Amino acid sequence: LFAKVASIYKIASIQKVLELGTIAAFGTLTRNRLDSGALTALLLKAVVPAVILTSLAGLSLSRELSGFLGAGALLVLCQIAVGQLVARVILGGSARRAVTRRTVAVQLATMAPVLSSFAFISEFAPARLGLAAIVDLPSKAFTLLFLPLFLGLLGQRPKICDQAGSLNDQKFESPPPGTGARLRAQLGALCTELSDPFNAAIVAGLLMAATGTKVADLGFVGGAMRTLASAQTPILFLLIGTKFSLSGARPTLVLSLLFARHGLIALATAAFLRFAGVTDAGARLAAVLSSQAASSIVGFGQLDRMAARRSDLGYDPALAFEIVGLSFPLTIVLNTVTCIAGAAYVDHLPLVGAGLLAISAAIYAAKRAQIDAAV
């Protein structure tokens, strides 16, 4: 038994988990000396844009990969549906909880398999890592290109008072500007958008992908982008450590939400593996590990940016980050158990999903009064 435990301890992915846990622990121990706001700004304004650029610049597609892209698109749709369902079932339809419900639905719809699952896939199903990256492309497209539209669609509509003093859902109107002023305003707005690190990274990355330009072709600039991108994981877990807390009602609510999310995704993944006829052990394991990915820090960045620019939409960035912060440790635990149990876990995925849903219900039931009072 000791030899088996020692062999598991030496596995690269287990060492990686312990490494990340150590970074988070350091963040917790030094939270009174570290500025979490500065770390968040560094992550979202410098590091994540570098991740976006290097990720998009490496894209290359072919017709043979259409089936895997379809599976990735299906996973994205499933994540969106699960986010909506979990938010509605656990938080109900109360208008008082609209901001919380909307934030939960959006953040749970995002995923980050590269950061939270690929290390496990590369260790336990290395032959399937390339295909897992292809399956992740629709998720990247959703998070980078379509999530801002999704945030706008789900956001609450601005209201104004009519002559009787009642609230309407009409939009504010102003006299239309002249042609020259309108063009100047549109040009200014475009320049403002392109000066944003997120948008600049997306545009540059897509241009590089379209022209076949690789990050290595940029010389020292490309090297700088790769170095910045590689800093995402340590900075993120340091930030998680500074903000990690299980006291109060919100972390309890977030855990209930995350267990429900993983439970429903497990059931959906089990159904996909069965009806798609996936029998290869490596492909099945890679699919499960990808489906258990943590909520996306890039998705949080999009939500945080939108909330700063459009406070009327009604989102809670602090709650979104709490979801990200607890999602990563939970995903690491689930993926570690998956890799150790192997086929026994994958083959009994419906039972796993039911168990996770039961845990979610138990957490919420135990702390329901506390959660209802705080949310």
C-alpha positions, 0 to 999 in steps of 0.5 A: 500500500505504501509503495502504491501511495508513493508511486501516486505521489510521484505522478507529475499531475499530482505534483502539479496539484501540490505545487498549485496548492502551495502557491494558494497557501502562500497567498492565504498566509500573506493576504494581509500584505498582498494587494488582491486588487493589484493582483486582479488588475495585473491578471486581467490587464496584462496576463490574460490578454497575453494568454488570449493572443498566444491561444488564438495565434495557434489556431489551425483547422481542417475539415477532418476535425469538424466532428470534434468541433461539433462535440466542443460546440455541444459541450458549450451549449450544455454548459450554458444550459446547465448554468441557466438551470442551476441558477434557476433551481437553486436561486429561484425566480425572485426579483431580489436575486436577479443579479445573483442569478444572472451572474451565476448563470453566466459564470457557470457557462464558462470553462477553462480546460487548458488551465484546469484539465490539460495537465491531467490529460497530458499525463493520463491520456497524452495521445488525446491531448491534441484532440482535447485542444480541438474540442476546446476551440468552440469554448474559446470562441464563446468566451472570447467572441460571443460572451460579451453579446451573451452578457448583454442579452442576459443583462437587465434592461434600463428603465425610465419613468414615464409621465405618470411616474411609473417605470418603463422598459423604454430606452433613453433617447437623445437627439441624433447627432450630425454626420460628422459628429457621429463619425467622430464618435464612432471612430473614438469608440472604436479606438477606445475598444481597440485600446482595451487589452482584451479586445486588442489581444483578440483582434491581434490573435485572430489576425495572426491565425488568419495570416498563419503567423505564429507567436515564434515568428514575432521574435522577442515580442512573441517570447514576451507574450509567452512569458506573460501567458505562463504567469497566469497559473501562479498569479491566479492561484496566488490571488485565489489564496488571498481571497479564499474563505469558507466563512459566511453564506456566499462560499457555501452557496457557491459550493452548492452551485458548483456541485450541482453544475458538475453533477449535471455535466457528469450526467450529460457527459455520460449520455454523450459517451453512450450515444456517441459510441465512444469506446476508446479508454483514452478518449473517454477519460479525456472527455470526462476530464475536459467536461470537469474543467473549472470556470473560466478566469477569462470569462470572469474578465469579460464579466468584470469588464462589462460590469464596469462599463455597463453597471445597468446590466446588473452583474456581480463581479465579486460573486463571479470571482468567488465561483472561479476561486472555488471552482479550480480547487474542486476541479482539481480534486475531481480530476485527481480522483478521476485519474486515480480511479480511471475506468471505474470512475468513467464507467460509473459517471451517472452514479458520480453525477447523482452523488454530486447532485446529492452533495449540492442538495445537502449543502444547500439544505444544511445552510439554507436559512443562512444563504437565504438571509445573505443572498 
